[in-house]
Amino acid sequence: MFEKIPLFEGLQDEEIETLEGHAHPRIYRKHTIILEKGDESSSLYFIESGAVKVFVADDDGKEVVLNTLGAGDYFGELALLGETPRTASVMTLEETRCRTLGRHDFLELVRERPQIALNLIRHLVEQVGTLTEKVSTLALRDVYGRVVATLTEQAREEDGRLVTPPITQQEIAQRVGASREMISRIFRELRQGGYISLDKKRVVIQRRLPARW
């Protein structure tokens, strides 16, 4: 698994083996909170299988999803660079298997292979760019525009169709900062117009979504 993670690009086989020896397996059930905003955990998490969402929520339970991650992704990297509280919460969307690596073991590896630090910096720069784009989308587009951006970002070509991974209307509402009722209304009208169809929990984009609603 670690050979495929960009963070460890360039490591030799024996270094990968050493890394795997320090990584501890964890299995989390569906809808389990792995990390909570404000926690002082100092581990890096690698996802072997399953999926998680990264989100922030207020005291009233209003939630905004910052990202979803799957097999081959990792999270918790900021905790490796300083003793700062977690800046977001992470919850499993299905049963998820992870490997965790503590700060001490990670820093020892970085001292031996500084290239890992450069890989991590590159990853963080990409993360900043992605989050900046998402903040811009939330701030400058209306709800419909944010829905279109989310569906377009999630969709992948499959048998000549653009299809999203399984995603509920409630999850889309949390991503775009809107009510579930508003998303349902947008979906209903897009389906009536022949722009999308639903395949169980997946959204199939039948033709280019209109620029305005």
C-alpha positions as MATLAB code, in Angstrom:
seq = 'MFEKIPLFEGLQDEEIETLEGHAHPRIYRKHTIILEKGDESSSLYFIESGAVKVFVADDDGKEVVLNTLGAGDYFGELALLGETPRTASVMTLEETRCRTLGRHDFLELVRERPQIALNLIRHLVEQVGTLTEKVSTLALRDVYGRVVATLTEQAREEDGRLVTPPITQQEIAQRVGASREMISRIFRELRQGGYISLDKKRVVIQRRLPARW';
ca = [
       0.000    0.000    0.000;
       2.699    2.505    0.979;
       4.480    2.096   -2.357;
       1.459    3.667   -4.075;
       1.245    6.722   -1.779;
       2.869    9.852   -3.275;
       4.080   10.904    0.182;
       6.580    8.015    0.156;
       7.659    8.332   -3.445;
      11.311    7.351   -3.859;
      11.624    5.069   -0.842;
      13.567    1.831   -1.228;
      11.909   -1.536   -0.607;
      13.625   -1.996    2.756;
      12.489    1.473    3.848;
       8.911    0.641    2.867;
       9.162   -2.541    4.933;
      10.432   -0.573    7.930;
       7.574    1.885    7.515;
       4.992   -0.885    7.371;
       6.482   -2.381   10.519;
       5.711    0.845   12.429;
       2.206    1.311   11.017;
      -0.578   -0.117   13.161;
      -3.791   -1.553   11.649;
      -7.172   -0.172   12.719;
     -10.698   -1.129   11.664;
     -13.586    1.311   12.113;
     -17.276    0.597   11.698;
     -19.532    2.692    9.470;
     -20.362    6.152   10.893;
     -17.522    6.045   13.420;
     -15.808    9.315   14.343;
     -12.074    8.663   13.887;
     -10.951   12.199   14.662;
     -12.848   15.098   16.167;
     -12.048   18.760   15.695;
      -9.971   19.933   18.649;
      -8.435   16.511   19.351;
      -4.718   16.424   20.123;
      -4.008   13.152   18.347;
      -0.582   12.979   16.687;
      -0.944   10.153   14.194;
      -1.090    9.982   10.426;
      -3.840    7.763    8.986;
      -3.623    5.796    5.729;
      -6.816    4.327    4.274;
      -6.455    0.738    3.077;
     -10.146    0.239    2.273;
     -13.418    2.037    2.845;
     -14.208    5.760    2.774;
     -14.340    8.711    5.152;
     -15.579   12.287    5.097;
     -13.684   15.278    6.457;
     -16.047   17.895    7.876;
     -16.636   20.765   10.269;
     -19.820   21.331   12.263;
     -21.171   24.018   14.557;
     -22.883   23.644   17.947;
     -26.289   23.421   16.253;
     -25.212   20.432   14.188;
     -24.931   22.286   10.878;
     -22.257   20.491    8.909;
     -20.075   21.283    5.906;
     -18.140   18.459    4.231;
     -14.648   19.555    3.204;
     -13.594   16.361    1.458;
     -14.204   12.649    1.031;
     -11.309   10.181    0.975;
     -10.949    6.556   -0.041;
      -8.423    3.742   -0.402;
      -4.908    5.083   -0.976;
      -5.627    8.475    0.605;
      -4.340    9.695    3.955;
      -5.267   12.320    6.542;
      -3.960   13.806    9.774;
      -0.720   15.094    8.261;
      -0.872   18.491    9.996;
      -0.501   16.794   13.371;
       2.902   15.498   12.269;
       4.301   18.980   11.811;
       3.329   20.521   15.132;
       1.408   19.864   18.319;
      -1.752   21.587   17.129;
      -5.349   20.433   17.702;
      -7.172   18.775   14.818;
      -8.745   21.378   12.543;
     -11.589   19.150   11.282;
     -13.453   15.964   12.133;
     -13.257   12.688   10.212;
     -16.042   10.081   10.101;
     -16.298    6.797    8.229;
     -18.903    6.487    5.473;
     -18.581    2.692    5.484;
     -16.487    0.140    7.318;
     -12.945    1.408    6.910;
      -9.548   -0.172    7.442;
      -6.643    2.176    8.222;
      -2.977    2.028    9.126;
      -1.686    4.643   11.568;
       1.814    6.060   11.906;
       2.863    8.067   14.966;
       4.692   11.391   14.844;
       7.914   10.004   16.361;
       8.250    7.237   13.761;
       7.371    9.613   10.938;
       9.930   12.241   11.990;
      12.620    9.581   12.301;
      11.886    8.547    8.737;
      11.982   12.179    7.536;
      15.412   12.695    9.127;
      16.713    9.760    7.111;
      14.854   10.684    3.909;
      14.266   14.477    3.605;
      12.517   13.854    0.275;
       9.452   12.799    2.284;
       9.238   16.306    3.766;
       9.272   17.772    0.253;
       6.549   15.341   -0.800;
       4.471   16.408    2.205;
       4.965   20.106    1.400;
       3.826   19.461   -2.178;
       0.738   17.699   -0.861;
      -0.091   20.547    1.538;
       0.273   23.120   -1.249;
      -2.207   21.113   -3.331;
      -4.557   20.933   -0.333;
      -4.433   24.706    0.130;
      -5.248   25.190   -3.555;
      -8.176   22.771   -3.352;
      -9.602   24.362   -0.207;
      -9.209   27.845   -1.678;
     -11.199   26.750   -4.716;
     -13.915   25.273   -2.507;
     -14.152   28.411   -0.380;
     -14.429   30.491   -3.556;
     -17.187   28.210   -4.809;
     -19.139   28.507   -1.558;
     -18.712   32.262   -1.424;
     -19.222   33.279   -5.053;
     -21.717   30.784   -6.517;
     -25.381   30.292   -5.748;
     -26.677   26.953   -4.443;
     -27.345   25.584   -7.928;
     -23.838   26.515   -9.088;
     -22.356   24.739   -6.078;
     -24.435   21.619   -6.805;
     -23.255   21.555  -10.431;
     -19.626   21.996   -9.305;
     -19.987   19.128   -6.818;
     -21.560   16.715   -9.314;
     -19.012   17.606  -12.002;
     -16.118   17.175   -9.588;
     -17.374   13.787   -8.390;
     -18.419   12.285  -11.742;
     -16.232    9.773  -13.576;
     -16.708    8.228  -17.008;
     -18.181    4.757  -16.886;
     -19.405    2.888  -19.964;
     -19.739    6.144  -21.861;
     -21.624    7.864  -19.046;
     -20.598   10.321  -16.356;
     -21.453    8.739  -13.016;
     -20.779    9.879   -9.453;
     -19.860    7.537   -6.608;
     -22.739    6.779   -4.222;
     -23.791   10.088   -2.677;
     -27.054   11.110   -1.012;
     -28.873   14.391   -1.353;
     -28.196   15.046    2.330;
     -24.468   14.627    1.727;
     -24.624   17.043   -1.195;
     -26.515   19.516    0.990;
     -23.742   19.291    3.583;
     -21.107   19.827    0.924;
     -22.676   22.943   -0.564;
     -24.083   24.479    2.608;
     -27.759   24.232    1.651;
     -30.912   22.549    2.924;
     -31.883   19.017    1.967;
     -35.165   20.380    0.594;
     -33.370   22.756   -1.783;
     -31.195   19.930   -3.156;
     -34.270   17.742   -3.643;
     -35.949   20.505   -5.625;
     -32.913   21.025   -7.867;
     -32.592   17.270   -8.447;
     -36.283   16.934   -9.279;
     -36.133   19.635  -11.933;
     -32.875   18.325  -13.412;
     -34.427   14.872  -13.699;
     -37.567   16.291  -15.317;
     -35.366   18.118  -17.811;
     -33.495   14.923  -18.677;
     -30.170   16.231  -17.400;
     -29.619   13.585  -14.727;
     -30.949   10.206  -13.640;
     -30.392    8.194  -10.492;
     -28.815    4.749  -10.356;
     -29.482    3.708   -6.779;
     -27.391    6.257   -4.822;
     -25.339    7.330   -7.823;
     -26.079   10.305  -10.043;
     -25.823    9.787  -13.809;
     -25.225   12.988  -15.789;
     -27.109   12.399  -19.035;
     -26.085   15.658  -20.742;
     -24.280   18.838  -19.918;
     -25.855   20.556  -16.940;
     -27.268   24.032  -17.658;
     -25.140   26.947  -16.503;
     -28.050   28.532  -14.667;
     -31.111   27.190  -12.900;
];
